[in-house]
Amino acid sequence: MAVSGDSLSGVHCLVLRPAGQAAALTAHLRSLGASVTHFPTTEIRPLAPAPEQLAAVESADWLVFVSPNAADLGVRAIAAASRSIPAESRVAAVGA
């Protein structure tokens, strides 16, 4: 099937994003004319970092988060442990 221009009319998209994180993508695809099935294949759950891992944050040169979810949950874990990211530390993340 050929898709022309900005139309996805006649295209069926399978969205595998986790529950709670697919609404914007599915709405956008539908606005372009696609039919969409949301079938979450992953679940985002926080892990409990070891105390020594959280303590290491305060002397880290770099903190690297591998996804927006990792950044969100990581920063929450750091704050919950009453730790902080030093101003001189560099922070990198994949995604927005």
A tleap script that builds the chain and sets N, CA, C and O, in Angstrom:
source leaprc.protein.ff14SB
mol = sequence {
  NMET ALA VAL SER GLY ASP SER LEU SER GLY
  VAL HIE CYS LEU VAL LEU ARG PRO ALA GLY
  GLN ALA ALA ALA LEU THR ALA HIE LEU ARG
  SER LEU GLY ALA SER VAL THR HIE PHE PRO
  THR THR GLU ILE ARG PRO LEU ALA PRO ALA
  PRO GLU GLN LEU ALA ALA VAL GLU SER ALA
  ASP TRP LEU VAL PHE VAL SER PRO ASN ALA
  ALA ASP LEU GLY VAL ARG ALA ILE ALA ALA
  ALA SER ARG SER ILE PRO ALA GLU SER ARG
  VAL ALA ALA VAL GLY CALA
}
set mol.1.N position { 0.845 -1.181 0.000 }
set mol.1.CA position { 0.000 0.000 0.000 }
set mol.1.C position { 0.884 1.236 0.000 }
set mol.1.O position { 1.842 1.309 0.770 }
set mol.2.N position { 0.587 2.182 -0.827 }
set mol.2.CA position { 1.338 3.429 -0.901 }
set mol.2.C position { 0.688 4.465 0.014 }
set mol.2.O position { -0.532 4.625 0.035 }
set mol.3.N position { 1.528 5.155 0.762 }
set mol.3.CA position { 1.062 6.239 1.626 }
set mol.3.C position { 1.474 7.538 0.959 }
set mol.3.O position { 2.632 7.707 0.578 }
set mol.4.N position { 0.527 8.455 0.816 }
set mol.4.CA position { 0.855 9.705 0.142 }
set mol.4.C position { 0.792 10.878 1.101 }
set mol.4.O position { -0.087 10.946 1.959 }
set mol.5.N position { 1.728 11.798 0.949 }
set mol.5.CA position { 1.738 13.019 1.744 }
set mol.5.C position { 1.774 12.743 3.234 }
set mol.5.O position { 2.532 11.901 3.715 }
set mol.6.N position { 0.927 13.481 3.960 }
set mol.6.CA position { 0.864 13.344 5.404 }
set mol.6.C position { -0.246 12.400 5.837 }
set mol.6.O position { -0.577 12.356 7.022 }
set mol.7.N position { -0.827 11.651 4.923 }
set mol.7.CA position { -1.949 10.788 5.252 }
set mol.7.C position { -1.489 9.368 5.530 }
set mol.7.O position { -0.670 8.810 4.800 }
set mol.8.N position { -2.020 8.802 6.582 }
set mol.8.CA position { -1.783 7.392 6.888 }
set mol.8.C position { -3.079 6.605 6.720 }
set mol.8.O position { -3.247 5.534 7.304 }
set mol.9.N position { -3.980 7.139 5.928 }
set mol.9.CA position { -5.251 6.479 5.684 }
set mol.9.C position { -4.996 5.084 5.119 }
set mol.9.O position { -4.226 4.920 4.172 }
set mol.10.N position { -5.647 4.085 5.705 }
set mol.10.CA position { -5.479 2.714 5.258 }
set mol.10.C position { -4.323 1.979 5.907 }
set mol.10.O position { -4.111 0.796 5.644 }
set mol.11.N position { -3.570 2.676 6.759 }
set mol.11.CA position { -2.430 2.062 7.444 }
set mol.11.C position { -2.847 1.691 8.859 }
set mol.11.O position { -3.509 2.473 9.542 }
set mol.12.N position { -2.460 0.497 9.299 }
set mol.12.CA position { -2.713 0.070 10.673 }
set mol.12.C position { -1.386 0.088 11.417 }
set mol.12.O position { -0.421 -0.546 10.990 }
set mol.13.N position { -1.339 0.816 12.531 }
set mol.13.CA position { -0.124 0.940 13.329 }
set mol.13.C position { -0.300 0.198 14.649 }
set mol.13.O position { -1.345 0.291 15.293 }
set mol.14.N position { 0.722 -0.529 15.036 }
set mol.14.CA position { 0.763 -1.216 16.318 }
set mol.14.C position { 1.704 -0.432 17.210 }
set mol.14.O position { 2.896 -0.340 16.919 }
set mol.15.N position { 1.190 0.136 18.294 }
set mol.15.CA position { 1.983 0.952 19.217 }
set mol.15.C position { 2.297 0.095 20.442 }
set mol.15.O position { 1.393 -0.412 21.107 }
set mol.16.N position { 3.586 -0.059 20.730 }
set mol.16.CA position { 4.034 -0.945 21.801 }
set mol.16.C position { 4.458 -0.204 23.065 }
set mol.16.O position { 4.946 -0.828 24.007 }
set mol.17.N position { 4.284 1.098 23.100 }
set mol.17.CA position { 4.700 1.895 24.255 }
set mol.17.C position { 3.991 1.442 25.525 }
set mol.17.O position { 2.897 0.882 25.456 }
set mol.18.N position { 4.602 1.677 26.679 }
set mol.18.CA position { 3.982 1.276 27.947 }
set mol.18.C position { 2.636 1.964 28.168 }
set mol.18.O position { 2.371 3.038 27.628 }
set mol.19.N position { 1.803 1.323 28.967 }
set mol.19.CA position { 0.521 1.924 29.350 }
set mol.19.C position { 0.806 3.279 29.989 }
set mol.19.O position { 1.749 3.423 30.767 }
set mol.20.N position { -0.003 4.249 29.660 }
set mol.20.CA position { 0.180 5.590 30.209 }
set mol.20.C position { 1.157 6.452 29.428 }
set mol.20.O position { 1.317 7.634 29.729 }
set mol.21.N position { 1.814 5.875 28.426 }
set mol.21.CA position { 2.793 6.648 27.659 }
set mol.21.C position { 2.539 6.590 26.154 }
set mol.21.O position { 3.427 6.905 25.362 }
set mol.22.N position { 1.354 6.195 25.767 }
set mol.22.CA position { 1.075 6.036 24.343 }
set mol.22.C position { 0.027 7.001 23.812 }
set mol.22.O position { -0.162 7.097 22.599 }
set mol.23.N position { -0.649 7.707 24.686 }
set mol.23.CA position { -1.794 8.527 24.264 }
set mol.23.C position { -1.430 9.551 23.194 }
set mol.23.O position { -2.140 9.673 22.195 }
set mol.24.N position { -0.347 10.284 23.382 }
set mol.24.CA position { 0.011 11.329 22.414 }
set mol.24.C position { 0.368 10.724 21.057 }
set mol.24.O position { -0.044 11.239 20.017 }
set mol.25.N position { 1.128 9.639 21.068 }
set mol.25.CA position { 1.511 9.008 19.808 }
set mol.25.C position { 0.303 8.421 19.092 }
set mol.25.O position { 0.144 8.614 17.886 }
set mol.26.N position { -0.545 7.711 19.818 }
set mol.26.CA position { -1.714 7.118 19.158 }
set mol.26.C position { -2.652 8.200 18.628 }
set mol.26.O position { -3.217 8.049 17.545 }
set mol.27.N position { -2.824 9.287 19.379 }
set mol.27.CA position { -3.683 10.385 18.918 }
set mol.27.C position { -3.109 11.007 17.642 }
set mol.27.O position { -3.853 11.318 16.711 }
set mol.28.N position { -1.802 11.186 17.603 }
set mol.28.CA position { -1.175 11.774 16.419 }
set mol.28.C position { -1.340 10.859 15.207 }
set mol.28.O position { -1.678 11.320 14.117 }
set mol.29.N position { -1.103 9.577 15.397 }
set mol.29.CA position { -1.264 8.637 14.288 }
set mol.29.C position { -2.706 8.625 13.781 }
set mol.29.O position { -2.953 8.600 12.576 }
set mol.30.N position { -3.647 8.643 14.718 }
set mol.30.CA position { -5.060 8.669 14.314 }
set mol.30.C position { -5.396 9.956 13.578 }
set mol.30.O position { -6.177 9.941 12.627 }
set mol.31.N position { -4.810 11.077 14.011 }
set mol.31.CA position { -5.091 12.355 13.338 }
set mol.31.C position { -4.582 12.349 11.903 }
set mol.31.O position { -5.051 13.124 11.070 }
set mol.32.N position { -3.620 11.470 11.614 }
set mol.32.CA position { -3.103 11.330 10.249 }
set mol.32.C position { -3.872 10.284 9.453 }
set mol.32.O position { -3.558 10.021 8.292 }
set mol.33.N position { -4.880 9.691 10.081 }
set mol.33.CA position { -5.741 8.756 9.368 }
set mol.33.C position { -5.469 7.287 9.617 }
set mol.33.O position { -6.155 6.438 9.049 }
set mol.34.N position { -4.495 6.960 10.444 }
set mol.34.CA position { -4.160 5.557 10.699 }
set mol.34.C position { -5.156 4.933 11.671 }
set mol.34.O position { -5.734 5.617 12.516 }
set mol.35.N position { -5.343 3.644 11.535 }
set mol.35.CA position { -6.029 2.918 12.597 }
set mol.35.C position { -4.911 2.421 13.518 }
set mol.35.O position { -3.844 2.025 13.050 }
set mol.36.N position { -5.163 2.445 14.819 }
set mol.36.CA position { -4.101 2.187 15.785 }
set mol.36.C position { -4.552 1.154 16.801 }
set mol.36.O position { -5.667 1.213 17.321 }
set mol.37.N position { -3.667 0.208 17.072 }
set mol.37.CA position { -3.861 -0.735 18.171 }
set mol.37.C position { -2.747 -0.489 19.173 }
set mol.37.O position { -1.567 -0.533 18.825 }
set mol.38.N position { -3.123 -0.231 20.413 }
set mol.38.CA position { -2.129 -0.065 21.470 }
set mol.38.C position { -1.997 -1.402 22.190 }
set mol.38.O position { -2.967 -1.918 22.746 }
set mol.39.N position { -0.786 -1.957 22.173 }
set mol.39.CA position { -0.498 -3.238 22.801 }
set mol.39.C position { 0.799 -3.078 23.595 }
set mol.39.O position { 1.878 -3.378 23.083 }
set mol.40.N position { 0.700 -2.605 24.849 }
set mol.40.CA position { 1.918 -2.357 25.626 }
set mol.40.C position { 2.703 -3.648 25.857 }
set mol.40.O position { 2.149 -4.653 26.301 }
set mol.41.N position { 3.987 -3.604 25.551 }
set mol.41.CA position { 4.832 -4.780 25.720 }
set mol.41.C position { 5.857 -4.620 26.833 }
set mol.41.O position { 6.586 -5.559 27.154 }
set mol.42.N position { 5.911 -3.433 27.417 }
set mol.42.CA position { 6.825 -3.203 28.531 }
set mol.42.C position { 6.076 -2.506 29.656 }
set mol.42.O position { 5.024 -1.900 29.452 }
set mol.43.N position { 6.642 -2.610 30.836 }
set mol.43.CA position { 6.092 -1.939 32.009 }
set mol.43.C position { 7.234 -1.179 32.664 }
set mol.43.O position { 8.310 -1.733 32.891 }
set mol.44.N position { 6.998 0.080 32.964 }
set mol.44.CA position { 8.016 0.902 33.606 }
set mol.44.C position { 7.798 0.823 35.110 }
set mol.44.O position { 6.750 1.223 35.617 }
set mol.45.N position { 8.800 0.302 35.821 }
set mol.45.CA position { 8.729 0.204 37.275 }
set mol.45.C position { 10.054 0.659 37.865 }
set mol.45.O position { 11.113 0.324 37.336 }
set mol.46.N position { 10.008 1.415 38.949 }
set mol.46.CA position { 11.265 1.846 39.569 }
set mol.46.C position { 11.960 0.683 40.262 }
set mol.46.O position { 11.315 -0.220 40.796 }
set mol.47.N position { 13.276 0.722 40.243 }
set mol.47.CA position { 14.085 -0.218 41.008 }
set mol.47.C position { 14.517 0.473 42.290 }
set mol.47.O position { 14.506 1.701 42.371 }
set mol.48.N position { 14.888 -0.291 43.266 }
set mol.48.CA position { 15.397 0.279 44.515 }
set mol.48.C position { 16.922 0.276 44.454 }
set mol.48.O position { 17.544 -0.762 44.679 }
set mol.49.N position { 17.532 1.419 44.155 }
set mol.49.CA position { 18.998 1.458 44.097 }
set mol.49.C position { 19.592 1.166 45.476 }
set mol.49.O position { 19.000 1.487 46.506 }
set mol.50.N position { 20.763 0.556 45.468 }
set mol.50.CA position { 21.471 0.294 46.718 }
set mol.50.C position { 21.928 1.618 47.323 }
set mol.50.O position { 22.234 2.558 46.589 }
set mol.51.N position { 21.978 1.704 48.647 }
set mol.51.CA position { 22.413 2.960 49.291 }
set mol.51.C position { 23.768 3.460 48.790 }
set mol.51.O position { 23.965 4.666 48.643 }
set mol.52.N position { 24.699 2.545 48.529 }
set mol.52.CA position { 26.021 2.993 48.058 }
set mol.52.C position { 25.953 3.580 46.650 }
set mol.52.O position { 26.757 4.443 46.299 }
set mol.53.N position { 25.003 3.121 45.846 }
set mol.53.CA position { 24.824 3.708 44.513 }
set mol.53.C position { 24.298 5.133 44.631 }
set mol.53.O position { 24.743 6.027 43.910 }
set mol.54.N position { 23.366 5.338 45.527 }
set mol.54.CA position { 22.820 6.688 45.718 }
set mol.54.C position { 23.865 7.613 46.336 }
set mol.54.O position { 23.923 8.792 45.988 }
set mol.55.N position { 24.679 7.105 47.234 }
set mol.55.CA position { 25.739 7.925 47.829 }
set mol.55.C position { 26.762 8.337 46.778 }
set mol.55.O position { 27.306 9.439 46.840 }
set mol.56.N position { 27.026 7.459 45.814 }
set mol.56.CA position { 28.015 7.749 44.770 }
set mol.56.C position { 27.594 8.918 43.888 }
set mol.56.O position { 28.441 9.546 43.254 }
set mol.57.N position { 26.314 9.215 43.839 }
set mol.57.CA position { 25.813 10.337 43.034 }
set mol.57.C position { 26.499 11.632 43.446 }
set mol.57.O position { 26.805 12.473 42.601 }
set mol.58.N position { 26.740 11.791 44.735 }
set mol.58.CA position { 27.274 13.061 45.229 }
set mol.58.C position { 28.743 13.283 44.891 }
set mol.58.O position { 29.265 14.375 45.115 }
set mol.59.N position { 29.420 12.271 44.358 }
set mol.59.CA position { 30.807 12.459 43.929 }
set mol.59.C position { 30.993 12.123 42.453 }
set mol.59.O position { 32.125 12.016 41.981 }
set mol.60.N position { 29.911 11.960 41.732 }
set mol.60.CA position { 29.984 11.572 40.318 }
set mol.60.C position { 30.363 12.752 39.432 }
set mol.60.O position { 29.877 13.868 39.612 }
set mol.61.N position { 31.235 12.482 38.478 }
set mol.61.CA position { 31.557 13.490 37.466 }
set mol.61.C position { 30.437 13.570 36.438 }
set mol.61.O position { 30.096 14.650 35.956 }
set mol.62.N position { 29.869 12.410 36.109 }
set mol.62.CA position { 28.795 12.315 35.125 }
set mol.62.C position { 27.676 11.453 35.669 }
set mol.62.O position { 27.927 10.462 36.355 }
set mol.63.N position { 26.444 11.823 35.369 }
set mol.63.CA position { 25.285 10.961 35.567 }
set mol.63.C position { 24.663 10.798 34.189 }
set mol.63.O position { 24.330 11.786 33.534 }
set mol.64.N position { 24.507 9.556 33.749 }
set mol.64.CA position { 23.975 9.278 32.427 }
set mol.64.C position { 22.707 8.450 32.574 }
set mol.64.O position { 22.731 7.349 33.123 }
set mol.65.N position { 21.612 8.988 32.084 }
set mol.65.CA position { 20.323 8.309 32.127 }
set mol.65.C position { 20.021 7.797 30.725 }
set mol.65.O position { 20.176 8.528 29.747 }
set mol.66.N position { 19.593 6.544 30.626 }
set mol.66.CA position { 19.436 5.904 29.320 }
set mol.66.C position { 18.079 6.136 28.668 }
set mol.66.O position { 17.844 5.675 27.552 }
set mol.67.N position { 17.187 6.844 29.350 }
set mol.67.CA position { 15.869 7.136 28.784 }
set mol.67.C position { 15.218 8.233 29.608 }
set mol.67.O position { 15.659 8.513 30.722 }
set mol.68.N position { 14.168 8.861 29.071 }
set mol.68.CA position { 13.428 9.825 29.890 }
set mol.68.C position { 12.847 9.176 31.155 }
set mol.68.O position { 12.808 9.806 32.211 }
set mol.69.N position { 12.398 7.924 31.049 }
set mol.69.CA position { 11.889 7.229 32.234 }
set mol.69.C position { 12.988 7.039 33.271 }
set mol.69.O position { 12.755 7.229 34.464 }
set mol.70.N position { 14.185 6.664 32.824 }
set mol.70.CA position { 15.303 6.477 33.744 }
set mol.70.C position { 15.663 7.792 34.430 }
set mol.70.O position { 15.964 7.808 35.623 }
set mol.71.N position { 15.635 8.878 33.690 }
set mol.71.CA position { 15.941 10.185 34.282 }
set mol.71.C position { 14.906 10.548 35.339 }
set mol.71.O position { 15.262 10.962 36.442 }
set mol.72.N position { 13.632 10.397 35.007 }
set mol.72.CA position { 12.562 10.729 35.945 }
set mol.72.C position { 12.656 9.883 37.216 }
set mol.72.O position { 12.646 10.417 38.325 }
set mol.73.N position { 12.747 8.582 37.050 }
set mol.73.CA position { 12.793 7.698 38.219 }
set mol.73.C position { 14.105 7.836 38.980 }
set mol.73.O position { 14.120 7.740 40.207 }
set mol.74.N position { 15.205 8.060 38.269 }
set mol.74.CA position { 16.499 8.231 38.935 }
set mol.74.C position { 16.550 9.479 39.794 }
set mol.74.O position { 17.014 9.438 40.934 }
set mol.75.N position { 16.074 10.586 39.250 }
set mol.75.CA position { 16.072 11.839 40.014 }
set mol.75.C position { 15.152 11.717 41.236 }
set mol.75.O position { 15.468 12.228 42.310 }
set mol.76.N position { 14.026 11.044 41.064 }
set mol.76.CA position { 13.130 10.817 42.206 }
set mol.76.C position { 13.804 9.979 43.292 }
set mol.76.O position { 13.674 10.277 44.479 }
set mol.77.N position { 14.525 8.931 42.884 }
set mol.77.CA position { 15.213 8.078 43.860 }
set mol.77.C position { 16.302 8.854 44.594 }
set mol.77.O position { 16.493 8.687 45.798 }
set mol.78.N position { 17.011 9.698 43.857 }
set mol.78.CA position { 18.063 10.516 44.477 }
set mol.78.C position { 17.450 11.447 45.520 }
set mol.78.O position { 17.964 11.558 46.633 }
set mol.79.N position { 16.368 12.106 45.169 }
set mol.79.CA position { 15.704 13.021 46.102 }
set mol.79.C position { 15.116 12.279 47.299 }
set mol.79.O position { 15.207 12.758 48.429 }
set mol.80.N position { 14.515 11.114 47.061 }
set mol.80.CA position { 13.913 10.335 48.148 }
set mol.80.C position { 14.962 9.868 49.147 }
set mol.80.O position { 14.659 9.652 50.321 }
set mol.81.N position { 16.196 9.713 48.677 }
set mol.81.CA position { 17.287 9.291 49.565 }
set mol.81.C position { 17.986 10.492 50.203 }
set mol.81.O position { 19.032 10.352 50.837 }
set mol.82.N position { 17.392 11.674 50.027 }
set mol.82.CA position { 17.969 12.925 50.553 }
set mol.82.C position { 19.384 13.158 50.045 }
set mol.82.O position { 20.244 13.664 50.766 }
set mol.83.N position { 19.607 12.786 48.804 }
set mol.83.CA position { 20.887 13.034 48.133 }
set mol.83.C position { 20.667 14.134 47.110 }
set mol.83.O position { 19.531 14.478 46.784 }
set mol.84.N position { 21.760 14.678 46.610 }
set mol.84.CA position { 21.625 15.709 45.580 }
set mol.84.C position { 22.727 15.545 44.545 }
set mol.84.O position { 23.789 14.984 44.815 }
set mol.85.N position { 22.441 16.048 43.365 }
set mol.85.CA position { 23.408 16.034 42.272 }
set mol.85.C position { 24.230 17.315 42.392 }
set mol.85.O position { 23.673 18.411 42.335 }
set mol.86.N position { 25.543 17.190 42.556 }
set mol.86.CA position { 26.364 18.398 42.688 }
set mol.86.C position { 26.273 19.290 41.443 }
set mol.86.O position { 26.124 18.795 40.326 }
set mol.87.N position { 26.362 20.572 41.643 }
set mol.87.CA position { 26.259 21.518 40.534 }
set mol.87.C position { 27.338 21.299 39.499 }
set mol.87.O position { 27.115 21.576 38.321 }
set mol.88.N position { 28.507 20.808 39.899 }
set mol.88.CA position { 29.613 20.613 38.964 }
set mol.88.C position { 29.516 19.292 38.191 }
set mol.88.O position { 30.275 19.070 37.248 }
set mol.89.N position { 28.599 18.429 38.582 }
set mol.89.CA position { 28.409 17.166 37.852 }
set mol.89.C position { 27.726 17.440 36.513 }
set mol.89.O position { 26.882 18.330 36.403 }
set mol.90.N position { 28.099 16.673 35.515 }
set mol.90.CA position { 27.446 16.762 34.227 }
set mol.90.C position { 26.378 15.687 34.162 }
set mol.90.O position { 26.552 14.590 34.692 }
set mol.91.N position { 25.272 16.010 33.510 }
set mol.91.CA position { 24.161 15.082 33.390 }
set mol.91.C position { 23.833 14.924 31.913 }
set mol.91.O position { 23.713 15.902 31.175 }
set mol.92.N position { 23.689 13.664 31.497 }
set mol.92.CA position { 23.330 13.377 30.106 }
set mol.92.C position { 22.150 12.414 30.119 }
set mol.92.O position { 22.002 11.593 31.025 }
set mol.93.N position { 21.313 12.536 29.086 }
set mol.93.CA position { 20.157 11.648 28.980 }
set mol.93.C position { 19.841 11.400 27.516 }
set mol.93.O position { 20.058 12.258 26.661 }
set mol.94.N position { 19.327 10.220 27.247 }
set mol.94.CA position { 18.836 9.878 25.918 }
set mol.94.C position { 17.386 10.358 25.848 }
set mol.94.O position { 16.602 10.082 26.756 }
set mol.95.N position { 17.032 11.054 24.811 }
set mol.95.CA position { 15.656 11.534 24.661 }
set mol.95.C position { 15.494 12.947 25.191 }
set mol.95.O position { 16.444 13.602 25.621 }
set mol.96.N position { 14.262 13.378 25.141 }
set mol.96.CA position { 13.963 14.755 25.569 }
set mol.96.C position { 14.052 14.902 27.078 }
set mol.96.O position { 13.830 15.991 27.607 }
savepdb mol mol.pdb
quit
